[in-house]
Amino acid sequence: MAFLVCPTCGAEYHALISDPKTWYAERYPDVAVGSVVPGLCFDCFPDLAVGDIVDIRNHGEPLDGQTVSVQKIVLDPAGCGAIYFVRLPNGRDRALARCNLSKHREALDADPPAPPKDGYF
Ligand SMILES: [Zn+2]
């Protein structure tokens, strides 16, 4: 098991790893096995592109939970990151940081999976 903190959004999580000793040695040779290390979380790992549908998070009311689309991405030329302009349901654009956005998961909107057919078990 590895313990991680996302350097983008601050989420704390753990990852099941079959060989933690080797995993830590390869990635963090100066850190003791089992220590907390940086690692992008599931929500921050994917790159975002213009046109992506995203959910707003970690911002607070009334924006959290809104599903919006990325209209424009502006990168800092010095390399400190990007801001993402999203179109809110009221038609206004809003600039947000990557920690405020996660890719929308359509599976959450889909119908629940069909139950197994008779005789499956
Ligand atoms: Zn994150």
Backbone and ligand atoms as CSV (ligand in chain L), in Angstrom:
chain,resi,resn,atom,element,x,y,z
A,1,MET,N,N,0.851,-1.177,0.000
A,1,MET,CA,C,0.000,0.000,0.000
A,1,MET,C,C,0.894,1.237,0.000
A,2,ALA,N,N,0.517,2.203,-0.819
A,2,ALA,CA,C,1.215,3.490,-0.859
A,2,ALA,C,C,0.244,4.577,-0.422
A,3,PHE,N,N,0.747,5.568,0.259
A,3,PHE,CA,C,-0.074,6.670,0.745
A,3,PHE,C,C,0.328,7.931,-0.010
A,4,LEU,N,N,-0.685,8.588,-0.601
A,4,LEU,CA,C,-0.390,9.714,-1.479
A,4,LEU,C,C,-1.253,10.929,-1.158
A,5,VAL,N,N,-0.719,12.099,-1.524
A,5,VAL,CA,C,-1.473,13.349,-1.496
A,5,VAL,C,C,-1.363,13.948,-2.887
A,6,CYS,N,N,-2.498,14.320,-3.467
A,6,CYS,CA,C,-2.494,14.910,-4.806
A,6,CYS,C,C,-1.950,16.341,-4.715
A,7,PRO,N,N,-0.871,16.650,-5.455
A,7,PRO,CA,C,-0.304,17.993,-5.397
A,7,PRO,C,C,-1.178,19.048,-6.079
A,8,THR,N,N,-2.205,18.615,-6.819
A,8,THR,CA,C,-3.089,19.569,-7.491
A,8,THR,C,C,-4.272,19.948,-6.615
A,9,CYS,N,N,-4.950,18.960,-6.034
A,9,CYS,CA,C,-6.173,19.266,-5.289
A,9,CYS,C,C,-6.082,18.960,-3.793
A,10,GLY,N,N,-5.026,18.288,-3.378
A,10,GLY,CA,C,-4.856,17.997,-1.965
A,10,GLY,C,C,-5.565,16.745,-1.477
A,11,ALA,N,N,-6.178,16.002,-2.384
A,11,ALA,CA,C,-6.860,14.769,-1.967
A,11,ALA,C,C,-5.844,13.789,-1.374
A,12,GLU,N,N,-6.223,13.159,-0.284
A,12,GLU,CA,C,-5.398,12.127,0.330
A,12,GLU,C,C,-5.997,10.778,-0.040
A,13,TYR,N,N,-5.160,9.859,-0.475
A,13,TYR,CA,C,-5.662,8.549,-0.857
A,13,TYR,C,C,-4.559,7.515,-0.727
A,14,HIS,N,N,-4.931,6.269,-0.904
A,14,HIS,CA,C,-3.939,5.208,-0.884
A,14,HIS,C,C,-4.096,4.378,-2.160
A,15,ALA,N,N,-3.046,3.722,-2.522
A,15,ALA,CA,C,-3.056,2.878,-3.708
A,15,ALA,C,C,-2.576,1.484,-3.325
A,16,LEU,N,N,-3.308,0.502,-3.801
A,16,LEU,CA,C,-2.902,-0.874,-3.557
A,16,LEU,C,C,-1.799,-1.233,-4.551
A,17,ILE,N,N,-0.662,-1.598,-4.042
A,17,ILE,CA,C,0.499,-1.910,-4.871
A,17,ILE,C,C,0.999,-3.284,-4.453
A,18,SER,N,N,1.274,-4.118,-5.447
A,18,SER,CA,C,1.651,-5.498,-5.116
A,18,SER,C,C,3.019,-5.577,-4.446
A,19,ASP,N,N,3.931,-4.667,-4.827
A,19,ASP,CA,C,5.278,-4.701,-4.264
A,19,ASP,C,C,5.667,-3.289,-3.806
A,20,PRO,N,N,5.171,-2.865,-2.643
A,20,PRO,CA,C,5.448,-1.492,-2.191
A,20,PRO,C,C,6.938,-1.182,-2.057
A,21,LYS,N,N,7.723,-2.135,-1.624
A,21,LYS,CA,C,9.156,-1.878,-1.423
A,21,LYS,C,C,9.813,-1.459,-2.745
A,22,THR,N,N,9.524,-2.188,-3.825
A,22,THR,CA,C,10.091,-1.862,-5.136
A,22,THR,C,C,9.487,-0.566,-5.670
A,23,TRP,N,N,8.179,-0.389,-5.475
A,23,TRP,CA,C,7.496,0.817,-5.959
A,23,TRP,C,C,8.116,2.069,-5.335
A,24,TYR,N,N,8.283,2.050,-4.031
A,24,TYR,CA,C,8.888,3.207,-3.357
A,24,TYR,C,C,10.351,3.387,-3.791
A,25,ALA,N,N,11.093,2.276,-3.916
A,25,ALA,CA,C,12.519,2.358,-4.270
A,25,ALA,C,C,12.712,2.982,-5.652
A,26,GLU,N,N,11.813,2.649,-6.591
A,26,GLU,CA,C,11.942,3.171,-7.949
A,26,GLU,C,C,11.527,4.636,-8.047
A,27,ARG,N,N,10.496,5.015,-7.309
A,27,ARG,CA,C,9.956,6.364,-7.441
A,27,ARG,C,C,10.475,7.343,-6.397
A,28,TYR,N,N,10.663,6.836,-5.206
A,28,TYR,CA,C,11.052,7.709,-4.086
A,28,TYR,C,C,12.160,7.030,-3.294
A,29,PRO,N,N,13.354,6.936,-3.883
A,29,PRO,CA,C,14.428,6.178,-3.225
A,29,PRO,C,C,14.877,6.761,-1.888
A,30,ASP,N,N,14.614,8.026,-1.650
A,30,ASP,CA,C,15.041,8.652,-0.400
A,30,ASP,C,C,13.931,8.697,0.642
A,31,VAL,N,N,12.823,8.007,0.375
A,31,VAL,CA,C,11.671,8.039,1.274
A,31,VAL,C,C,11.417,6.625,1.805
A,32,ALA,N,N,11.088,6.532,3.066
A,32,ALA,CA,C,10.825,5.228,3.675
A,32,ALA,C,C,9.547,4.618,3.092
A,33,VAL,N,N,9.541,3.302,2.935
A,33,VAL,CA,C,8.357,2.588,2.450
A,33,VAL,C,C,7.188,2.878,3.381
A,34,GLY,N,N,6.059,3.237,2.785
A,34,GLY,CA,C,4.864,3.544,3.566
A,34,GLY,C,C,4.687,5.016,3.864
A,35,SER,N,N,5.684,5.840,3.500
A,35,SER,CA,C,5.564,7.283,3.726
A,35,SER,C,C,4.550,7.893,2.763
A,36,VAL,N,N,4.047,9.044,3.114
A,36,VAL,CA,C,3.154,9.785,2.227
A,36,VAL,C,C,3.991,10.442,1.137
A,37,VAL,N,N,3.572,10.276,-0.126
A,37,VAL,CA,C,4.302,10.836,-1.265
A,37,VAL,C,C,3.305,11.546,-2.199
A,38,PRO,N,N,3.802,12.415,-3.107
A,38,PRO,CA,C,2.895,13.086,-4.039
A,38,PRO,C,C,2.474,12.169,-5.183
A,39,GLY,N,N,1.226,12.344,-5.619
A,39,GLY,CA,C,0.736,11.585,-6.762
A,39,GLY,C,C,-0.612,12.143,-7.193
A,40,LEU,N,N,-0.753,12.389,-8.494
A,40,LEU,CA,C,-2.025,12.923,-8.987
A,40,LEU,C,C,-3.146,11.936,-8.717
A,41,CYS,N,N,-4.266,12.460,-8.247
A,41,CYS,CA,C,-5.414,11.611,-7.947
A,41,CYS,C,C,-6.181,11.276,-9.239
A,42,PHE,N,N,-7.167,10.436,-9.104
A,42,PHE,CA,C,-7.961,9.985,-10.245
A,42,PHE,C,C,-8.632,11.155,-10.967
A,43,ASP,N,N,-9.048,12.177,-10.225
A,43,ASP,CA,C,-9.728,13.319,-10.838
A,43,ASP,C,C,-8.764,14.294,-11.501
A,44,CYS,N,N,-7.538,14.396,-11.003
A,44,CYS,CA,C,-6.582,15.363,-11.547
A,44,CYS,C,C,-5.677,14.772,-12.623
A,45,PHE,N,N,-5.590,13.465,-12.711
A,45,PHE,CA,C,-4.676,12.823,-13.651
A,45,PHE,C,C,-4.997,13.101,-15.120
A,46,PRO,N,N,-6.256,13.040,-15.557
A,46,PRO,CA,C,-6.515,13.232,-16.996
A,46,PRO,C,C,-6.238,14.675,-17.447
A,47,ASP,N,N,-5.642,14.809,-18.622
A,47,ASP,CA,C,-5.504,16.126,-19.232
A,47,ASP,C,C,-6.884,16.594,-19.671
A,48,LEU,N,N,-7.131,17.877,-19.575
A,48,LEU,CA,C,-8.389,18.440,-20.035
A,48,LEU,C,C,-8.153,19.173,-21.351
A,49,ALA,N,N,-9.163,19.163,-22.217
A,49,ALA,CA,C,-9.074,19.823,-23.515
A,49,ALA,C,C,-10.336,20.661,-23.724
A,50,VAL,N,N,-10.232,21.628,-24.620
A,50,VAL,CA,C,-11.401,22.426,-24.981
A,50,VAL,C,C,-12.494,21.494,-25.493
A,51,GLY,N,N,-13.704,21.702,-24.992
A,51,GLY,CA,C,-14.838,20.868,-25.376
A,51,GLY,C,C,-15.131,19.760,-24.383
A,52,ASP,N,N,-14.186,19.472,-23.490
A,52,ASP,CA,C,-14.441,18.423,-22.494
A,52,ASP,C,C,-15.594,18.830,-21.570
A,53,ILE,N,N,-16.377,17.852,-21.194
A,53,ILE,CA,C,-17.429,18.056,-20.204
A,53,ILE,C,C,-16.832,17.735,-18.835
A,54,VAL,N,N,-16.963,18.670,-17.914
A,54,VAL,CA,C,-16.336,18.524,-16.593
A,54,VAL,C,C,-17.339,18.870,-15.501
A,55,ASP,N,N,-17.032,18.387,-14.303
A,55,ASP,CA,C,-17.815,18.724,-13.120
A,55,ASP,C,C,-16.988,19.664,-12.254
A,56,ILE,N,N,-17.657,20.676,-11.704
A,56,ILE,CA,C,-16.970,21.612,-10.814
A,56,ILE,C,C,-16.934,21.011,-9.414
A,57,ARG,N,N,-15.779,21.099,-8.768
A,57,ARG,CA,C,-15.569,20.534,-7.426
A,57,ARG,C,C,-14.646,21.453,-6.638
A,58,ASN,N,N,-14.629,21.255,-5.343
A,58,ASN,CA,C,-13.698,21.961,-4.445
A,58,ASN,C,C,-13.785,23.479,-4.554
A,59,HIS,N,N,-14.925,24.000,-4.959
A,59,HIS,CA,C,-15.055,25.447,-5.097
A,59,HIS,C,C,-16.021,26.009,-4.077
A,60,GLY,N,N,-17.055,25.265,-3.799
A,60,GLY,CA,C,-18.080,25.734,-2.870
A,60,GLY,C,C,-19.357,26.064,-3.606
A,61,GLU,N,N,-20.355,26.421,-2.836
A,61,GLU,CA,C,-21.649,26.777,-3.418
A,61,GLU,C,C,-21.545,28.120,-4.108
A,62,PRO,N,N,-22.254,28.336,-5.181
A,62,PRO,CA,C,-23.210,27.435,-5.809
A,62,PRO,C,C,-22.633,26.639,-6.973
A,63,LEU,N,N,-21.311,26.667,-7.154
A,63,LEU,CA,C,-20.744,26.048,-8.359
A,63,LEU,C,C,-20.513,24.545,-8.237
A,64,ASP,N,N,-20.187,24.059,-7.045
A,64,ASP,CA,C,-19.864,22.633,-6.921
A,64,ASP,C,C,-20.997,21.754,-7.442
A,65,GLY,N,N,-20.608,20.748,-8.203
A,65,GLY,CA,C,-21.566,19.776,-8.718
A,65,GLY,C,C,-22.152,20.140,-10.069
A,66,GLN,N,N,-21.882,21.352,-10.548
A,66,GLN,CA,C,-22.409,21.722,-11.860
A,66,GLN,C,C,-21.585,21.061,-12.964
A,67,THR,N,N,-22.256,20.600,-13.979
A,67,THR,CA,C,-21.593,19.994,-15.138
A,67,THR,C,C,-21.525,21.045,-16.233
A,68,VAL,N,N,-20.307,21.313,-16.699
A,68,VAL,CA,C,-20.074,22.408,-17.639
A,68,VAL,C,C,-19.104,21.944,-18.723
A,69,SER,N,N,-18.855,22.797,-19.700
A,69,SER,CA,C,-17.888,22.445,-20.747
A,69,SER,C,C,-16.717,23.429,-20.732
A,70,VAL,N,N,-15.544,22.913,-21.064
A,70,VAL,CA,C,-14.341,23.740,-21.126
A,70,VAL,C,C,-14.381,24.539,-22.420
A,71,GLN,N,N,-14.311,25.865,-22.307
A,71,GLN,CA,C,-14.369,26.749,-23.473
A,71,GLN,C,C,-12.991,27.165,-23.965
A,72,LYS,N,N,-12.081,27.348,-23.015
A,72,LYS,CA,C,-10.748,27.850,-23.377
A,72,LYS,C,C,-9.789,27.463,-22.267
A,73,ILE,N,N,-8.547,27.185,-22.632
A,73,ILE,CA,C,-7.498,26.877,-21.661
A,73,ILE,C,C,-6.363,27.858,-21.902
A,74,VAL,N,N,-5.943,28.551,-20.844
A,74,VAL,CA,C,-4.850,29.508,-20.970
A,74,VAL,C,C,-3.691,29.015,-20.119
A,75,LEU,N,N,-2.563,28.735,-20.793
A,75,LEU,CA,C,-1.359,28.242,-20.125
A,75,LEU,C,C,-0.455,29.392,-19.742
A,76,ASP,N,N,0.105,29.301,-18.556
A,76,ASP,CA,C,1.083,30.287,-18.135
A,76,ASP,C,C,2.389,30.026,-18.894
A,77,PRO,N,N,2.949,31.034,-19.586
A,77,PRO,CA,C,4.169,30.791,-20.370
A,77,PRO,C,C,5.360,30.432,-19.502
A,78,ALA,N,N,5.323,30.777,-18.229
A,78,ALA,CA,C,6.442,30.436,-17.341
A,78,ALA,C,C,6.320,29.019,-16.797
A,79,GLY,N,N,5.205,28.351,-17.119
A,79,GLY,CA,C,5.064,26.956,-16.741
A,79,GLY,C,C,4.438,26.695,-15.387
A,80,CYS,N,N,3.779,27.695,-14.820
A,80,CYS,CA,C,3.197,27.457,-13.491
A,80,CYS,C,C,1.816,26.819,-13.551
A,81,GLY,N,N,1.294,26.595,-14.760
A,81,GLY,CA,C,0.014,25.907,-14.843
A,81,GLY,C,C,-0.931,26.576,-15.811
A,82,ALA,N,N,-2.201,26.247,-15.672
A,82,ALA,CA,C,-3.213,26.739,-16.595
A,82,ALA,C,C,-4.463,27.124,-15.823
A,83,ILE,N,N,-5.273,27.952,-16.454
A,83,ILE,CA,C,-6.624,28.190,-15.966
A,83,ILE,C,C,-7.583,27.755,-17.072
A,84,TYR,N,N,-8.759,27.336,-16.631
A,84,TYR,CA,C,-9.741,26.740,-17.529
A,84,TYR,C,C,-10.999,27.583,-17.499
A,85,PHE,N,N,-11.397,28.090,-18.651
A,85,PHE,CA,C,-12.632,28.860,-18.746
A,85,PHE,C,C,-13.759,27.893,-19.077
A,86,VAL,N,N,-14.769,27.880,-18.226
A,86,VAL,CA,C,-15.918,26.996,-18.432
A,86,VAL,C,C,-17.162,27.854,-18.622
A,87,ARG,N,N,-18.131,27.291,-19.348
A,87,ARG,CA,C,-19.398,27.973,-19.582
A,87,ARG,C,C,-20.411,27.461,-18.574
A,88,LEU,N,N,-20.875,28.364,-17.717
A,88,LEU,CA,C,-21.854,28.000,-16.693
A,88,LEU,C,C,-23.243,27.899,-17.315
A,89,PRO,N,N,-24.160,27.200,-16.641
A,89,PRO,CA,C,-25.522,27.080,-17.174
A,89,PRO,C,C,-26.205,28.430,-17.418
A,90,ASN,N,N,-25.786,29.464,-16.709
A,90,ASN,CA,C,-26.393,30.784,-16.930
A,90,ASN,C,C,-25.785,31.516,-18.129
A,91,GLY,N,N,-24.870,30.835,-18.845
A,91,GLY,CA,C,-24.285,31.414,-20.053
A,91,GLY,C,C,-23.006,32.196,-19.826
A,92,ARG,N,N,-22.653,32.410,-18.568
A,92,ARG,CA,C,-21.424,33.161,-18.294
A,92,ARG,C,C,-20.225,32.223,-18.279
A,93,ASP,N,N,-19.074,32.773,-18.632
A,93,ASP,CA,C,-17.836,32.002,-18.547
A,93,ASP,C,C,-17.163,32.304,-17.218
A,94,ARG,N,N,-16.497,31.288,-16.687
A,94,ARG,CA,C,-15.832,31.423,-15.395
A,94,ARG,C,C,-14.460,30.765,-15.491
A,95,ALA,N,N,-13.434,31.413,-14.980
A,95,ALA,CA,C,-12.088,30.849,-14.982
A,95,ALA,C,C,-11.881,30.064,-13.692
A,96,LEU,N,N,-11.449,28.815,-13.841
A,96,LEU,CA,C,-11.225,27.951,-12.684
A,96,LEU,C,C,-9.862,27.274,-12.800
A,97,ALA,N,N,-9.364,26.822,-11.667
A,97,ALA,CA,C,-8.102,26.081,-11.637
A,97,ALA,C,C,-8.381,24.597,-11.870
A,98,ARG,N,N,-7.337,23.846,-12.188
A,98,ARG,CA,C,-7.493,22.407,-12.448
A,98,ARG,C,C,-8.066,21.684,-11.232
A,99,CYS,N,N,-7.723,22.144,-10.034
A,99,CYS,CA,C,-8.219,21.480,-8.821
A,99,CYS,C,C,-9.732,21.633,-8.661
A,100,ASN,N,N,-10.341,22.519,-9.427
A,100,ASN,CA,C,-11.786,22.732,-9.348
A,100,ASN,C,C,-12.561,21.940,-10.393
A,101,LEU,N,N,-11.857,21.133,-11.194
A,101,LEU,CA,C,-12.525,20.433,-12.295
A,101,LEU,C,C,-12.176,18.958,-12.306
A,102,SER,N,N,-13.163,18.140,-12.600
A,102,SER,CA,C,-12.903,16.730,-12.861
A,102,SER,C,C,-13.693,16.350,-14.105
A,103,LYS,N,N,-13.121,15.454,-14.895
A,103,LYS,CA,C,-13.826,15.011,-16.097
A,103,LYS,C,C,-15.156,14.396,-15.709
A,104,HIS,N,N,-16.181,14.764,-16.426
A,104,HIS,CA,C,-17.510,14.229,-16.140
A,104,HIS,C,C,-17.537,12.752,-16.499
A,105,ARG,N,N,-18.089,11.970,-15.603
A,105,ARG,CA,C,-18.194,10.525,-15.842
A,105,ARG,C,C,-19.615,10.215,-16.266
A,106,GLU,N,N,-19.754,9.906,-17.535
A,106,GLU,CA,C,-21.096,9.633,-18.063
A,106,GLU,C,C,-21.723,8.421,-17.408
A,107,ALA,N,N,-20.908,7.518,-16.923
A,107,ALA,CA,C,-21.451,6.304,-16.300
A,107,ALA,C,C,-22.346,6.661,-15.113
A,108,LEU,N,N,-22.030,7.806,-14.472
A,108,LEU,CA,C,-22.837,8.197,-13.317
A,108,LEU,C,C,-24.235,8.643,-13.746
A,109,ASP,N,N,-24.370,9.089,-15.007
A,109,ASP,CA,C,-25.668,9.527,-15.514
A,109,ASP,C,C,-26.451,8.389,-16.159
A,110,ALA,N,N,-25.752,7.338,-16.500
A,110,ALA,CA,C,-26.392,6.249,-17.249
A,110,ALA,C,C,-27.355,5.470,-16.359
A,111,ASP,N,N,-28.194,4.708,-17.024
A,111,ASP,CA,C,-29.094,3.834,-16.279
A,111,ASP,C,C,-28.267,2.845,-15.474
A,112,PRO,N,N,-28.797,2.393,-14.355
A,112,PRO,CA,C,-28.057,1.397,-13.590
A,112,PRO,C,C,-27.854,0.143,-14.429
A,113,PRO,N,N,-26.765,-0.574,-14.164
A,113,PRO,CA,C,-26.505,-1.769,-14.963
A,113,PRO,C,C,-27.640,-2.775,-14.833
A,114,ALA,N,N,-27.859,-3.493,-15.907
A,114,ALA,CA,C,-28.926,-4.500,-15.901
A,114,ALA,C,C,-28.582,-5.599,-14.903
A,115,PRO,N,N,-29.596,-6.121,-14.245
A,115,PRO,CA,C,-29.320,-7.225,-13.303
A,115,PRO,C,C,-28.857,-8.459,-14.076
A,116,PRO,N,N,-28.112,-9.338,-13.418
A,116,PRO,CA,C,-27.675,-10.546,-14.114
A,116,PRO,C,C,-28.851,-11.392,-14.540
A,117,LYS,N,N,-28.667,-12.091,-15.642
A,117,LYS,CA,C,-29.745,-12.944,-16.162
A,117,LYS,C,C,-29.932,-14.150,-15.244
A,118,ASP,N,N,-31.137,-14.709,-15.313
A,118,ASP,CA,C,-31.397,-15.901,-14.524
A,118,ASP,C,C,-30.357,-16.979,-14.846
A,119,GLY,N,N,-29.923,-17.620,-13.831
A,119,GLY,CA,C,-28.965,-18.683,-14.025
A,119,GLY,C,C,-27.529,-18.206,-14.038
A,120,TYR,N,N,-27.307,-16.873,-13.832
A,120,TYR,CA,C,-25.942,-16.354,-13.877
A,120,TYR,C,C,-25.122,-16.918,-12.728
A,121,PHE,N,N,-25.744,-17.051,-11.555
A,121,PHE,CA,C,-24.972,-17.526,-10.389
A,121,PHE,C,C,-25.039,-19.019,-10.251
L,1,ZN,ZN,ZN,-6.270,15.698,-7.295
